[in-house]
Amino acid sequence: LWRDTEANKFVKTYGKAASEFGMCICKLSDSNLLQVVELGIQFGKWVMLENIGESLDPALEPVLQQQKLKDGNFWKIKLG
């Protein structure tokens, strides 16, 4: 079994190599969390959340549950 640090290192390395637009790494306590998630969705960046505990920010629920809204020819996700 991998340790958490080995798994984190693997995901970070793979994410940077696999994603054309790179990868953002942030914590739930970061003040710009929703902005990072929004830009990640908009531009196709991977977003990795570190040090999460038992609960998540409720503002992330639409993303985690893939609550997409159809607006004309586009799909939208409402954050916050």
Biotite code that builds the C-alpha atoms (Angstrom):
import biotite.structure as struc

atoms = struc.array([
    struc.Atom([0.000, 0.000, 0.000], chain_id="A", res_id=1, res_name="LEU", atom_name="CA", element="C"),
    struc.Atom([1.099, 3.517, -0.734], chain_id="A", res_id=2, res_name="TRP", atom_name="CA", element="C"),
    struc.Atom([1.459, 6.054, 1.953], chain_id="A", res_id=3, res_name="ARG", atom_name="CA", element="C"),
    struc.Atom([-0.458, 9.273, 1.616], chain_id="A", res_id=4, res_name="ASP", atom_name="CA", element="C"),
    struc.Atom([2.666, 11.209, 0.707], chain_id="A", res_id=5, res_name="THR", atom_name="CA", element="C"),
    struc.Atom([3.603, 8.760, -2.049], chain_id="A", res_id=6, res_name="GLU", atom_name="CA", element="C"),
    struc.Atom([0.084, 8.886, -3.473], chain_id="A", res_id=7, res_name="ALA", atom_name="CA", element="C"),
    struc.Atom([0.101, 12.715, -3.366], chain_id="A", res_id=8, res_name="ASN", atom_name="CA", element="C"),
    struc.Atom([3.450, 12.836, -5.149], chain_id="A", res_id=9, res_name="LYS", atom_name="CA", element="C"),
    struc.Atom([2.208, 10.446, -7.845], chain_id="A", res_id=10, res_name="PHE", atom_name="CA", element="C"),
    struc.Atom([-1.009, 12.407, -8.463], chain_id="A", res_id=11, res_name="VAL", atom_name="CA", element="C"),
    struc.Atom([0.885, 15.715, -8.615], chain_id="A", res_id=12, res_name="LYS", atom_name="CA", element="C"),
    struc.Atom([3.441, 14.340, -11.082], chain_id="A", res_id=13, res_name="THR", atom_name="CA", element="C"),
    struc.Atom([0.800, 12.638, -13.232], chain_id="A", res_id=14, res_name="TYR", atom_name="CA", element="C"),
    struc.Atom([-1.530, 15.643, -13.135], chain_id="A", res_id=15, res_name="GLY", atom_name="CA", element="C"),
    struc.Atom([1.142, 18.037, -14.329], chain_id="A", res_id=16, res_name="LYS", atom_name="CA", element="C"),
    struc.Atom([2.103, 15.686, -17.164], chain_id="A", res_id=17, res_name="ALA", atom_name="CA", element="C"),
    struc.Atom([-1.403, 14.634, -18.225], chain_id="A", res_id=18, res_name="ALA", atom_name="CA", element="C"),
    struc.Atom([-3.175, 17.967, -18.165], chain_id="A", res_id=19, res_name="SER", atom_name="CA", element="C"),
    struc.Atom([-2.463, 20.358, -21.006], chain_id="A", res_id=20, res_name="GLU", atom_name="CA", element="C"),
    struc.Atom([-3.220, 23.332, -18.756], chain_id="A", res_id=21, res_name="PHE", atom_name="CA", element="C"),
    struc.Atom([-1.475, 22.134, -15.617], chain_id="A", res_id=22, res_name="GLY", atom_name="CA", element="C"),
    struc.Atom([-2.679, 21.460, -12.121], chain_id="A", res_id=23, res_name="MET", atom_name="CA", element="C"),
    struc.Atom([-3.620, 23.623, -9.141], chain_id="A", res_id=24, res_name="CYS", atom_name="CA", element="C"),
    struc.Atom([-3.122, 22.398, -5.603], chain_id="A", res_id=25, res_name="ILE", atom_name="CA", element="C"),
    struc.Atom([-4.963, 24.100, -2.767], chain_id="A", res_id=26, res_name="CYS", atom_name="CA", element="C"),
    struc.Atom([-6.394, 23.550, 0.697], chain_id="A", res_id=27, res_name="LYS", atom_name="CA", element="C"),
    struc.Atom([-9.929, 24.115, 1.949], chain_id="A", res_id=28, res_name="LEU", atom_name="CA", element="C"),
    struc.Atom([-8.579, 26.924, 4.119], chain_id="A", res_id=29, res_name="SER", atom_name="CA", element="C"),
    struc.Atom([-7.246, 28.889, 1.115], chain_id="A", res_id=30, res_name="ASP", atom_name="CA", element="C"),
    struc.Atom([-9.088, 32.164, 0.642], chain_id="A", res_id=31, res_name="SER", atom_name="CA", element="C"),
    struc.Atom([-9.140, 31.772, -3.146], chain_id="A", res_id=32, res_name="ASN", atom_name="CA", element="C"),
    struc.Atom([-10.450, 28.184, -3.183], chain_id="A", res_id=33, res_name="LEU", atom_name="CA", element="C"),
    struc.Atom([-13.637, 28.889, -5.151], chain_id="A", res_id=34, res_name="LEU", atom_name="CA", element="C"),
    struc.Atom([-11.745, 31.018, -7.653], chain_id="A", res_id=35, res_name="GLN", atom_name="CA", element="C"),
    struc.Atom([-9.219, 28.212, -8.213], chain_id="A", res_id=36, res_name="VAL", atom_name="CA", element="C"),
    struc.Atom([-12.022, 25.666, -8.699], chain_id="A", res_id=37, res_name="VAL", atom_name="CA", element="C"),
    struc.Atom([-13.892, 27.994, -11.058], chain_id="A", res_id=38, res_name="GLU", atom_name="CA", element="C"),
    struc.Atom([-10.822, 28.626, -13.202], chain_id="A", res_id=39, res_name="LEU", atom_name="CA", element="C"),
    struc.Atom([-9.992, 24.925, -13.141], chain_id="A", res_id=40, res_name="GLY", atom_name="CA", element="C"),
    struc.Atom([-13.406, 24.070, -14.536], chain_id="A", res_id=41, res_name="ILE", atom_name="CA", element="C"),
    struc.Atom([-13.337, 26.908, -17.051], chain_id="A", res_id=42, res_name="GLN", atom_name="CA", element="C"),
    struc.Atom([-9.884, 26.151, -18.446], chain_id="A", res_id=43, res_name="PHE", atom_name="CA", element="C"),
    struc.Atom([-9.647, 22.390, -17.936], chain_id="A", res_id=44, res_name="GLY", atom_name="CA", element="C"),
    struc.Atom([-7.061, 22.443, -15.156], chain_id="A", res_id=45, res_name="LYS", atom_name="CA", element="C"),
    struc.Atom([-6.852, 19.670, -12.628], chain_id="A", res_id=46, res_name="TRP", atom_name="CA", element="C"),
    struc.Atom([-7.578, 20.822, -9.081], chain_id="A", res_id=47, res_name="VAL", atom_name="CA", element="C"),
    struc.Atom([-6.286, 18.843, -6.120], chain_id="A", res_id=48, res_name="MET", atom_name="CA", element="C"),
    struc.Atom([-7.639, 19.581, -2.643], chain_id="A", res_id=49, res_name="LEU", atom_name="CA", element="C"),
    struc.Atom([-5.219, 18.745, 0.150], chain_id="A", res_id=50, res_name="GLU", atom_name="CA", element="C"),
    struc.Atom([-5.755, 18.196, 3.863], chain_id="A", res_id=51, res_name="ASN", atom_name="CA", element="C"),
    struc.Atom([-9.502, 17.695, 3.704], chain_id="A", res_id=52, res_name="ILE", atom_name="CA", element="C"),
    struc.Atom([-11.216, 16.393, 6.804], chain_id="A", res_id=53, res_name="GLY", atom_name="CA", element="C"),
    struc.Atom([-14.628, 14.968, 7.508], chain_id="A", res_id=54, res_name="GLU", atom_name="CA", element="C"),
    struc.Atom([-16.575, 17.790, 5.861], chain_id="A", res_id=55, res_name="SER", atom_name="CA", element="C"),
    struc.Atom([-16.235, 19.899, 2.737], chain_id="A", res_id=56, res_name="LEU", atom_name="CA", element="C"),
    struc.Atom([-17.274, 23.441, 1.931], chain_id="A", res_id=57, res_name="ASP", atom_name="CA", element="C"),
    struc.Atom([-20.965, 23.304, 0.867], chain_id="A", res_id=58, res_name="PRO", atom_name="CA", element="C"),
    struc.Atom([-20.101, 25.608, -2.040], chain_id="A", res_id=59, res_name="ALA", atom_name="CA", element="C"),
    struc.Atom([-18.284, 22.656, -3.668], chain_id="A", res_id=60, res_name="LEU", atom_name="CA", element="C"),
    struc.Atom([-21.389, 20.458, -3.663], chain_id="A", res_id=61, res_name="GLU", atom_name="CA", element="C"),
    struc.Atom([-22.577, 21.409, -7.193], chain_id="A", res_id=62, res_name="PRO", atom_name="CA", element="C"),
    struc.Atom([-19.177, 20.418, -8.592], chain_id="A", res_id=63, res_name="VAL", atom_name="CA", element="C"),
    struc.Atom([-18.918, 17.151, -6.693], chain_id="A", res_id=64, res_name="LEU", atom_name="CA", element="C"),
    struc.Atom([-22.463, 16.158, -7.654], chain_id="A", res_id=65, res_name="GLN", atom_name="CA", element="C"),
    struc.Atom([-22.006, 17.412, -11.230], chain_id="A", res_id=66, res_name="GLN", atom_name="CA", element="C"),
    struc.Atom([-25.088, 19.629, -11.049], chain_id="A", res_id=67, res_name="GLN", atom_name="CA", element="C"),
    struc.Atom([-24.854, 21.056, -14.555], chain_id="A", res_id=68, res_name="LYS", atom_name="CA", element="C"),
    struc.Atom([-27.360, 23.511, -16.000], chain_id="A", res_id=69, res_name="LEU", atom_name="CA", element="C"),
    struc.Atom([-28.011, 23.750, -19.738], chain_id="A", res_id=70, res_name="LYS", atom_name="CA", element="C"),
    struc.Atom([-27.911, 27.350, -21.007], chain_id="A", res_id=71, res_name="ASP", atom_name="CA", element="C"),
    struc.Atom([-28.396, 27.410, -24.755], chain_id="A", res_id=72, res_name="GLY", atom_name="CA", element="C"),
    struc.Atom([-25.490, 25.463, -26.231], chain_id="A", res_id=73, res_name="ASN", atom_name="CA", element="C"),
    struc.Atom([-23.427, 25.649, -23.046], chain_id="A", res_id=74, res_name="PHE", atom_name="CA", element="C"),
    struc.Atom([-23.316, 23.825, -19.732], chain_id="A", res_id=75, res_name="TRP", atom_name="CA", element="C"),
    struc.Atom([-22.902, 25.801, -16.515], chain_id="A", res_id=76, res_name="LYS", atom_name="CA", element="C"),
    struc.Atom([-22.219, 24.925, -12.893], chain_id="A", res_id=77, res_name="ILE", atom_name="CA", element="C"),
    struc.Atom([-23.279, 27.368, -10.201], chain_id="A", res_id=78, res_name="LYS", atom_name="CA", element="C"),
    struc.Atom([-20.663, 27.724, -7.447], chain_id="A", res_id=79, res_name="LEU", atom_name="CA", element="C"),
    struc.Atom([-21.168, 29.268, -4.037], chain_id="A", res_id=80, res_name="GLY", atom_name="CA", element="C"),
])
